Amino acid sequence: MITIDQLIRTKRRTISIQISSNGELIVRAPTRCSYAQIEKVVQDRIGWIRVHQERILKNNAINSNIISYREVMFLGVTKPIIFDSKTKKIEYHETHFTINEKYAENIPKIKKLVIGFMVEQAQEILINRVNYFANLMQLLPQSLSICNSKRVWGSCSKEADIKLNWRLIMLPPDLIDYVVVHELSHIIEFNHSKLFWKLVGSVLPNYKERRALLKKGDFLLNLYR
């Protein structure tokens, strides 16, 4: 039997199932829907629920030091945070990050310092990757901005305005490139049709593997809030 951790009733018409970033089962259901109906939907999807819960919990265990802000992932490489008295705020090194020791127990300050470093890097690296692929694909975005989305890595509007989540800078370069190409492709195909994926595949033939790997990094979207 699967436990429903959160049951949210609204005026919606259908029942939806979601697995949170910490593996909890969240069910949203119509106000008048009976609990028996809800349980039946949950039981019908029990296989899907267990697979996703196990994947999320396993991934969280592997990345526990990143989630607890003892380590930082930068361009796909995990580096520990070392505290010392000489560092003014935050410094990046080949094997680690250093932060002034007075912030060792101050998680909000640690997050603020890391965000500042990451956003600065994102402004340069992400924009360079967009420019590279836009030139390769002969596309011209209307605008490009770095955002702080809670749910997505990137987006592209019908007007070709592209937004990229600064947290992309934590991912390996090949996954960053996948998101960039994905959003640029929406300038031509504003959908996820066969033509869209054909366009993505013409630039990144192994996009399916990259897309699957990107799922493992979804936990990063919930960090530094």
Disulfide bonds with the S-S distance in Angstrom:
none
